[in-house]
Amino acid sequence: MKKNLLTLLLASTTACMATAQPAVAGYPYRQVPFTSVRLAPGSFFGERLKAVQKVTIPLAFGKCETEHRYENFVKAAHPSDDYVVDQFMRFPFDDTDVYKTIEGASYMLQSFPDKRLEAYIDSVLDIVAKAQETDGYLYTARTMNPRHPHPWAGMKRWEKVEELSHELYNLGHMLDAAVAHEQATGSKKFLDIARRYADCVVREVGPRAGQACVVPGHQIAEMGLAKLYLATGDKRYLDEAKFFLDYRGKTAIKNAYSQSHKPVTEQREAVGHAVRAGYMYAGMADVAALTGDTAYVHAIDRIWENIVGRKYYLTGGVGARHSGESFGNDYELPNLTAYNETCAAIAQCYLNLRLFMLHGDGKYIDCLERTLYNGVISGMSVDGGRFFYPNPLASDGNYKFNADGTLTRQPWFGCACCPSNLSRFIPSVPGYVYAVRGDDAYVNLFMAGFATLNVGGKELTLETMTDYPWDGKITIRVLENANKKASLMVRIPGWARGEVAPGGLYRFTDKRENGWRIARNGGYLYPELQEGGYMRINNVRKGDVITLELNMQPRTVVADKRVKDDLGRVAVECGPLVYCAEAADNNGVQLQQIYVKANADFSLVKGYNIWNTEADGQPFAVNALRTTAQELTKDADGNLALKRVGLTLIPYYAWNHRGAGRMDVWLKSTDVE
């Protein structure tokens, strides 16, 4: 089974649509299932999907073999006192690498059916199933040697779940993967395994006498349990998710690192581990949507405002500190030492999508888009085979920002949460493009392809043609529409309306005019029709052509003066993309001594290669920017002088494809404070 893995996985090329995944219930605004959206081959995100299908998922399955992830399950099926668990199992959450990769592969199966891949997953599930204890408990870090489990696990079940055991974290990822697998294949094999573990948790963990009254030390079970409730209709799972949230701040361990320092409804700012926080806030939204608990909504609204107004990087990343992989204080946003874990960016996408589905405001999609195009895809090389764990906004070529002390993108990590998380997240991106409420269809993201939406119980089929994010023209054709009352709600991005990001943490500094216009069948519409960041186009008909033109030009940005690391500096962005200066494109220029004007002019360089083609065999082109800057130098007499130099910038997500070197998002400026 294992020897021919990569050949087996690389063989799938046939695309078709499978049964649509049901959207999350309970939200006023409904996500359109990603299986109803087909991204165009060769488009920006079509290429990201291709990279994950062809490279990332096969790589992740291969690493599950070579890094002994499957072996952990085999050992758990045959426990022994001879196993010294932490000698071959570094972390007790290693099981989730298997679950997350299966989840991503299942998403791919729904768009790219492949019987051989389906059979391979089935054989992996045979290994997983044999490791499950008779009462449903499934945690290899303990089961393989119950007398001497992994040091993080504790001697009893749930004993260290609020600290390091990750028993419930493993459950959450298992549930997400199991639901995806059942939807993709129709098989309940994984769902039955996951449900037995969830039943074990429901029996043993809770507020009643004889139960372990604990909450997850690393959140995600809340989202998984909500998803399992929707898949099965069994309310016990939703009740368990709500217990995990309601009892935070009430159990033995109260710790801001894991957001258990106070009850969730009393929390007002984002603190602690940025991934755990994002997963918890997203779980609160799911539970609120399903139960109607408005106190949850008020709490996450407050926390979101704290994030975007004080703790949010220009790239949409979060988590300023290496220590604890955590949020910093308000306005603590260092660049060289920024952590910005890839998983934290993914968690922010989960959160912002859910806040949109609660409130219907385009500002949440503005944040989602910024994070997606910068903070998320920066974590994966353009070919899908190398990864970042942290995503700093500066590099001096020496600071060791990766968890294992390396300077460049890596094919895997000892703590492999980010590569496997990308394996499952990128294939789900088509499900972020559209949403529906009543007779209104929301165009949230601009991605070329086809989509069939259920609008008011009737089908609406759209074709989108665009080269976004490289070009600001988006053309939407209505191919079919059975609902004569259907309206299109087309998002007008905040950056096109003069707002860098919600919350006022950043602002444009140049004198360029913001601009956009939208036409229906060639007739331009009035901007006054906007609603919450959207342009309403009523009563669309088959054959209608909607054209959105966004004035996409490079613009300079400054941060709030309270962000001390960005004082006297500007950044550059064009459309949704943040740009950076990298040494590889600026030979001989000392980037740390470069000064850029706050109203600098830029020229566009299309088809700029950011990959070493001789070493890697395939060019990857981006739109680069060029400008004239000033470099601080010394003349022959040792006097300081400013010299005019050319400066090339590339999209931030594409940096570090040519090895370690200097990189800066925020550049010094002579005309900002």
N, C-alpha and C positions, 0 to 999 in steps of 0.2 A: 504493500500500500504506500509506504513512505518514500521509497527510492525514486519513484517516478512523479513525485509531487509537483515539482515546478513545471515539468512538461505537461502534466495533466491540467494544471491551472492556467497555463498560458494559451491553451488551445481554444478557449471560448471566445468566439467573435460574433455569433449570431444574436442580433438584437430583436426583441419583441416585448410586448407588454404582458404582464401577468395580472392576477387578481389584485385589485387595488387594496392598499393597506387602509383600514379605517382611521379617520382622523381622531384626535383626542376629543372626547365628548365633554360637554359642560361649558365650553367656552362660547361667548357670544359670537366671536369671529372664528371660523373654522379653517384650519390648515387644509389645503388641497393635497391629497396623498401624492407622494413623490412618484408613485407608479402611474399616475395620470399625467405626468410631465416627462417628455422626452427631450433631452438637450441635444442640440445639433452637434454631430461629429465635427471636430475641428474648431468649435467655438471655445471660448476661454475656459469655461467650466466643463465643457464636453471633454476637453483635453485633461482636466484634473481627474474626471471620472475614469478616463482611459488609463491614466497613470496608476490609479488605485487598482483597477481591475487587472492590468497587465503586470504590475510590479509590486505594489504595496501589499496586497492581500497574499499573493504567493510568497513574498518575502516573510510576512508575518507568520503564515503557516509553517514555512520552513524553519523559522526561529523557534516556533513552539516545539519542533522536533529536536533541533540541535541544542537548544538551551534547556532541554529536559522538562518542558512544561507538561507534555503528555506523560512523561515518566513519573511525575508526581502523582498522577491519577492511578497509574499502574501500581505504584508502591502502596497507595492508600487502599487499593483492592486486596492487597496482601500485606497487612500490617506486620511490623517486626520491631522488637526492642533493639535490633542491631542498627537501625537507621539513625544516623546523626543528622537530624532534619536540616539544620541550618548550614550544613556543609555543602549541600547540593540544592537547597531551596533558599535563595537569598531573602525573599520577601514572602509573607503569607498571602499576599494578593496576586502572586504569580498565576494563579488559576484564571484570573480575569483576562489574561492575554489570550487564552483559548476562547473564552466567551466572546470577547469583543471582536476577535477575528471572524468567528462564526457569524456574529451579527452583521458585520460588514459584507461578508460573502453572501449572506442571505439577502441583504438588500440588492446586491448585484444579481442574484438569481432571479429576482423579480423583474429586472430589466434585461438581463442577459442569461436566459435559461441555459443550463449546462448540466446534463445528467451525470457526467463524471465528477464534477465538483460536488453535486448533491450527494453522490455516493461516498465521496471522500469525507464530507461532513458527517454523514451517517456513521461511517466507521470510527470517526473521532468520538461521536456520542456513545458508541459502544464502550469505549475506554472510560469515558466520564461516568456512565451509568454504573459500571462495576465498582467505582469508588464510593458510591452512595451507601450510607449506613441504612440499616433496616427501617429506622424511623424517619428517614428522609434527610438527615443531617449530611451535608456535603461540604467538607472543608479539609482539604488534603493536608494542610499544615498540622492538623491534630491527628487525623485518622491514620496516617501512615505509621505513627508511633504514639499511641495515646498516653503511654507512661512518660514519654519524654518528647512532647510536641515542640514545635518551633518556639523559640524563646519569647516571641511576641504574643503567643496564643494564650498563655495562662494554662493552669493545670485543669481547669474546668471550663465547660462550654460557657460562653458569654462573659467570662470572668474579666477579660480585658477588652471587651468589645468597644468600650468608650475610650480606650487608649490606642492600642496598636494591633489588635487581632485581625481587623478587617473582615470578620465573619459576615457581617451584614452588608458591607461594601461588596463582597463577592456575590452575595445574594442579588443585590441590585443589578449588577452587570449580567448575571445569569438570567434574570427575568427579562431584561431588555432583549437579550439575544434569543431567548426561547420564543418570545412572542414574534420576533422578526422571522425566525426560522419556520414557525408554524404558518405564518402568513405567506411565506415564499413557497413552501413545499406542500402544504396541506397536512404534513405529518405532525402528530402530537408527541413524537418521541422525546424531543427536548423539552417541550412544554410540560409533559408529565414529570420529568426529572425535576425541573425547576419548581413546579407546583408542590411536589412532595417536600422539597426543602422549605418552601414558603409555609406550608402547613406545619412543619416542625417549628418554625420561628413563631407562628401564630400561637401554637400550643405553649411554647416555653418562654416567650418574651412578652411581657406586658405588665399591667398594673395590678393584676389579681394575685391573691395569695398563692404561693408556690411558684410563681413565675419570676424570672429575672427582670427586674424593673430597670432596664438600661435602654439607652438610645445609641444610634450608630456614632462611632467616633469619626468615621469617614462616610459622609452622606452619599447616597444615590439610591438606596433601597426605597426611599419615598417615591421617587419617580417610577421605579420598577414595579412597586406594589400597585400604584395607580394604574399602570399599564396592564398588569395582570388582572386587576379588577375589571377593566374594560374588556379584556379578552375572555373572561370567564363569567362575569356577572356575579361573582362571589364577593359580597360586601365585606367579608372578614378582612380581605386584603386592603381595602380602602381604610377600614377602621385601624388596621395595624399601621399604615402609613401616617394616619392622623395622630396615633399614639406617639410615634417616633418624633413628631413635631411638637405636640402639646407638652411632652414631658422634658423637653430640653430646658435646662436651667432648674430642673426639679429633682434630678437624680444625684447620685453621690459625687460625680465629677462635674465641676463647673469650670469651664475653660474657654476663653475667647478664641484660642487656636482652632477649636472645633465648633465654635459658635454655640457652645452650651453654657455660656456664662450667665445667661438670663433667658426667660421665656421668649420664644420667637416673636410674639406679638409686641414685646417691649423693646426689641432691638431697633436701633435707629441708624446705625452706620455699618458699613462693611468692614469686618475685622477678621483676623486670623487667616488660616490657610485658604488661599483664593479659590482653589478647586472645590474644596468641601463647601465653601460658602455659596458659590455659584450653583452647585447641585442642590443645596438645600433651598435656596430661593426659588429655583425652578420647581422643586418638589412642592413647595408651599403654594405656588401658582396652580399646579395640577390639583392639589387637594382642595384649594379654595374653589376652583371651577366646578369640582365634582360635589362639593358639600355646601357651597354658598357661604363659606366663612369669610365675611368681609374684613375681619380683623387681620387675617393673613394678607389680604390685598393691601390694606393700609400700611402694613409693616414693610412689605417688599417695595411699595411705592416710595416710602421714605428712604429705604436702603439704596434703591436705584438712583434717586436724586443725589445721595451722598457719593455714589460711585462716579456718575458722569460729571458731577460738579467739582469733585475734589480728588479723585483717585483713579483717573482714567487716562491712560496713555493715548497719544495722538494716533497710534496704530490700532487702538481698540483693545489693547492688552490690559491686563490687570495683574496686580501682585508685585509690589515694588521690591520686596526684600527676599534675598536668598534665605535668610533665617526664617524657618517655618514656611517657606514658599508662600509668603503672606502679604496681605495688604499692609501698607505703611500708614503713617499718620496723614491727615489731610494735607494735600499739596506735596507730599513726599513722593517725588517721581524722578529718581535718578536715572541716568541713561546708560552709562557704562556698566553699572551693577544692577540694572533692572532685571527682574526675574521673568515676569510675563510668561509663565509656563504655558505651553501649547494647550494643555488640558484646561487651563483656566480660561483661555480664549474660547474654546469649545463650549464651556459651561456658560459663558456670557451670551453665546448665540442661543443656547437653550432658554436662558432667562429672557432675553429680549424678544424672542418669538412669542413666548407665553405672555409677556406683558402686552404685546400688540394684540394677541387674541383676547385678552381681557378688556383692553381699552380702545383698540382700533385706531391708535394714533401713529402716524408715520414716523415720529421721532424714535420709536423703538426699532423700526426697520433701518433708520439711518444709522443707529449704533450697531445693529446686527451686520449691516453691509460693511461698515468700517472695520469691524473686527474680522469678518470673514475674509475680506480682500487683503488684509494686512496681518493681523495678529494670528490668524489660523493658518493660512496657506504659507506663511513664512516658516512654519514648523516642518514643512515637507519640501524636499527638493523638487524641481519641476519635473523630473523623471519618476518621482514617487519612491525612490530608493534610499534616500538619506534624510536625516531628521535633526531638528533642534528640540531640546527639552526646554530651556529658557530661550527667550527672544529679546535680547537687549536692543536698545536704540543707539548704541555706540559700541565700537570695539577698537582697542589699540593694538590688536594683533597679538597681545600677550596675556591679557586678562582671561583666565580660564573660567568661562561662563557655563560650560556644560557640567552636569553632575559628576561625570567621570574624569573631569580635569582636561578635557580636550578643547580644541579651538575651532574645529570645523564640524560640519554636518556628519552624523554618524549613521551607519546602517542599523544600529540597535543600541539599546542601553541595558545595563543591569536592571535598572528600574524602567521597564519598557512601557509604561502607561501611555506615553504620548504617541509612539508609532501605532500601537494597537487602537488607540482612540481615534486617530486619523483614519484608520482602516474602516471604522464603523461610521464616522461622521461624514466624510466626504461623499460617500454614496447616497447619503440622505439629503444632500443639498437641494436636489430638484423639488423636494417637499417644502422648501422655504420660499419658493418663487411666487405662489399665488395663495389667496385666501378668499373665503366667501362668507357673506352674511345676507340672508334673505335673498333679494334679487340683485345684490351688489357683488361684483367680482373684483377683487383687489389685485392689482399688479404691483407686487412688492419689490421684486428684484428683476433686473433686466438681463435675461439670458436667452440666447437664440434657441429656438426649438418649437415643439408643438405641445399643446395641453388641452385636455378635455375636462371641463369643470362641471360640477353639478350645481346649477344656480337655480334656486327656487324649485328644485325637483326636476329640472330639465337641463339638457346638455347644451353647453356652450363650448365650441372648439375654436382655439386661437392658434395662430402662427406668429411667432415673434422673430423678426430679422434684425440683427444688430451685431456690431463688432465691439460692444461694450465689454470691458471698461476702456478700450483704446479709442473709442469714438462715441460721441454723445448722441448719435441718431438712433432712435428705436422706432421700428415700424411694427405695428400690431394689426394683423388681418383677422377679421371675424370670418372663419370658414363655415361654421354652422352655428345656428342659434334657434333653439326651440322655445325660448322664453322671450317674448316680445317686450317684457318689462325690464329686462336685464340691463344693468348699468355697469360700465367699467369705471373703476376707481384707480387712476394711474398715479403712483407716487411721484411727487416732485422732490427729489433729494434735498436735504437741508443745505448741502454745499452749493447747490444751484440757486438757492434762495438767500445766500449770504450768511448762512450759519454753518460754521465748521462742525460743531457738534452740540447737542443739547447741553444745557447747564452752564454755558458761558466760560468754560475753562480755557477755550482757545478762540482766537478771532483772526480774520484775514487782515493783512496790513497793506496790501497793494491797493491801487486806485482803480483796478479793473471793475467793470460793471458786472454784476451777476446777471445771468440771463437764461431764459428758457422760453419755449413756446410750444404749443401743442395744436394740432390740426385734426379735424375729422373730414375725411374725403377732400382734403385740400383747403378747407375753410378753417381759418384760425379761430380758436375759442378764447373767451375772456378769462384772464387769471382770477377774476373775482369768484369763479365757481369752485375755488379750492375749499376743501373740508379736511381739517386735521392733517395737512400735508399731502392731500390727494386732490387730483383734478377729476371731477365727476363728469362722465359722459353718459347721458341718459339714453335709454331705449336704443341700444345698439342693434344693428341688423346684419344679417348675413351679407357679406360683401363690403362692409364698412372697413375703412383703412384709417387707423389712428397713428399719427406720426408725432412723436415727442422729440424735440431738438433741445439738447442740453448744451449750454455754452461751456464746453469742456476745455479749459485752458489752465496752464500752470499758475498757481497762486502761492503767495508766501503767507505764513501763519506765525503768530506769536502766542505764547502761553500767558496765563494769568501771572502777574508779578510775584504772587506768593509761591509759585513753582521756582524755587531758587536755582535749580539746576539748568533752567532754560532762560535765565536772565541774560539779556544781551545777545540772544540767538533767535534765528528764524528757522522754520522748516518749510518744505515745499511739498505741495500735493497737487494732483491733477485728477479731477473727478474723484472717484472713491479711493484712488491709490496715493499712498504716502511715498515719497521719494527719499533716497539717501545718496550720499557721496561715498564711493568706495575706492580704495587705493588702486585696485586692479584697473580702473577706468581712467585714472589720473596719474600716470607715471611721472614721478619726479616732483609732484605737487605735495607739499606738506599740509595735509588736510586740517591738522590741528591749528594751523596758522592762516587758514582761509577765512575771508570776510565776504559776506554776500549782502547786497543791499536789500532793504525791506520791500522795495518795489522793482526788483530785478526783472529783466526781460529774459525769456527763455525761447529757444528754438527746439522743435521736435525732431527727433531722429528715429524714424521707423525702422523696424527690422534689425535692431541692435542686438548682437549676440552676447549672451552673458555666460556662456559655457565654453570650457576648453575643449574644442572639437577634436583636436588631435588626441587628447587623452581619453575622451569619452565617446567620440564617434558620432555625436548628434548635436546639431546647433539648436539653441533655444532662443528665440528672438523676443524682445520687448520693445516698447516705446521708451527711449531714453530722452533726457532733456539736457540741453547745453546752455550755458550762460557765461558771462564774463564776471569774474570775481577778482578779489585782490588778495595777494599772498604777502604776509609780513616777512620780510627778509632783512639781511644785513648787507650793506654795501662794502666795498673794498676797505673802507676806513672803519668798519664796525658799526656804522650808524644804521638804525632801523629805518626801513623804507617799505612802502606798499607798492607791489608790482602787479600789474594786470596779468591775469592768467585765465585760460579757459578751464571751465569746470564741467564735468559730465556727471549726471545723476541718473540712477536707475530705480525702478520700483523696489521698495523695501523688501517685499516678499522674495525678491530674486537675489538678494545679496549672499555672499559666501559660497557661491558655486565654483569659485576659482581659488579656494584656499583661504587661510587666515590672513588678515590684513586690517588696515585702518578702515573704519566705517563710521559715518556720523549721519544721523537724521537731523539733529539740531546743529546748525552752522552759525558761527559767530557773525555778527553784523555790526557795522559802524553806525547805524542809524536807528537802533532800538535800544532801550534802556536795559 
